[in-house]
Amino acid sequence: MQISIASIKQVFAKFLRRYHVILFVVVVVGGLSGAIFLLNNVLILSDQSNDYTSQINKTTFDADTIKKLKMLKTSGEQTSKLDLSGGRRINPFIE
């Protein structure tokens, strides 16, 4: 029995013809399993706290802003239409 490149190619081609579906399924399932495993590790690592404290100060509203917010009306309340141009046009953004 002689071993040559042509005979090795022939045996390999015969093997691939016979088991190509099984090899494909093994490669796809293995790839998906690896991807799920890596994504799971990323999610686990992102959940761990690293004792990080933000340098951004918490903001607060000043009294003027709170007053302006309280003056806003809900959609059910009646508002007067603004006459900005001497009776020719009204504000289209007022209900």
C-alpha positions as CSV (number, residue, x, y, z in Angstrom):
1,M,0.0,0.0,0.0
2,Q,1.5,3.3,-1.1
3,I,0.8,6.6,0.6
4,S,0.7,9.5,-1.8
5,I,-0.9,12.9,-1.8
6,A,-3.5,11.9,-4.4
7,S,-4.6,8.9,-2.2
8,I,-4.8,11.2,0.9
9,K,-6.9,13.7,-1.1
10,Q,-9.2,10.9,-2.3
11,V,-9.7,9.6,1.3
12,F,-10.3,13.1,2.6
13,A,-12.8,13.9,-0.1
14,K,-14.7,10.6,0.5
15,F,-14.8,11.4,4.3
16,L,-16.2,14.9,3.6
17,R,-18.8,13.6,1.1
18,R,-20.0,11.1,3.7
19,Y,-20.0,13.3,6.9
20,H,-20.4,16.9,5.6
21,V,-23.8,17.5,7.2
22,I,-22.6,16.2,10.6
23,L,-19.4,18.3,10.4
24,F,-21.5,21.4,9.5
25,V,-23.8,20.9,12.4
26,V,-20.9,20.4,14.8
27,V,-19.2,23.5,13.6
28,V,-22.4,25.7,13.8
29,V,-23.5,24.4,17.2
30,G,-19.9,24.8,18.5
31,G,-19.7,28.3,17.2
32,L,-23.1,29.3,18.6
33,S,-22.2,27.7,22.0
34,G,-18.9,29.7,22.1
35,A,-20.7,32.9,21.2
36,I,-23.3,32.4,23.9
37,F,-20.6,31.6,26.4
38,L,-18.7,34.8,25.6
39,L,-21.8,36.9,25.7
40,N,-22.7,35.4,29.1
41,N,-19.2,36.2,30.4
42,V,-19.6,39.8,29.2
43,L,-23.0,40.1,31.0
44,I,-21.6,38.6,34.2
45,L,-18.6,41.0,34.2
46,S,-20.7,44.0,33.5
47,D,-22.8,43.3,36.6
48,Q,-19.9,43.3,39.0
49,S,-19.3,46.6,40.7
50,N,-15.8,48.1,40.5
51,D,-16.2,50.7,43.2
52,Y,-16.5,53.5,40.7
53,T,-17.8,56.8,41.9
54,S,-19.0,59.4,39.5
55,Q,-17.3,62.8,39.4
56,I,-20.5,64.5,38.2
57,N,-22.3,66.4,40.9
58,K,-26.0,65.8,41.4
59,T,-28.0,68.7,39.9
60,T,-30.9,70.4,41.5
61,F,-33.6,72.7,40.2
62,D,-33.5,76.3,41.3
63,A,-36.6,78.1,42.6
64,D,-37.2,79.9,39.3
65,T,-37.3,76.6,37.4
66,I,-39.7,75.0,39.9
67,K,-42.0,78.1,39.6
68,K,-42.0,77.8,35.8
69,L,-42.8,74.1,36.0
70,K,-45.7,74.7,38.3
71,M,-47.1,77.3,35.9
72,L,-47.4,74.8,33.1
73,K,-50.9,73.6,32.3
74,T,-52.0,70.0,31.6
75,S,-53.5,69.1,28.3
76,G,-57.1,69.2,29.7
77,E,-56.9,72.8,30.9
78,Q,-58.1,75.6,28.8
79,T,-55.5,78.0,27.5
80,S,-55.9,81.3,25.8
81,K,-54.7,81.7,22.3
82,L,-51.8,84.1,21.9
83,D,-52.2,86.9,19.5
84,L,-48.6,87.7,18.6
85,S,-49.1,89.7,15.4
86,G,-51.9,92.1,16.0
87,G,-54.8,89.8,15.1
88,R,-53.5,88.3,11.9
89,R,-52.0,85.1,13.2
90,I,-52.3,82.9,16.3
91,N,-49.8,80.6,17.8
92,P,-50.1,77.2,16.1
93,F,-48.6,75.4,19.1
94,I,-51.5,76.3,21.5
95,E,-54.3,73.8,21.7
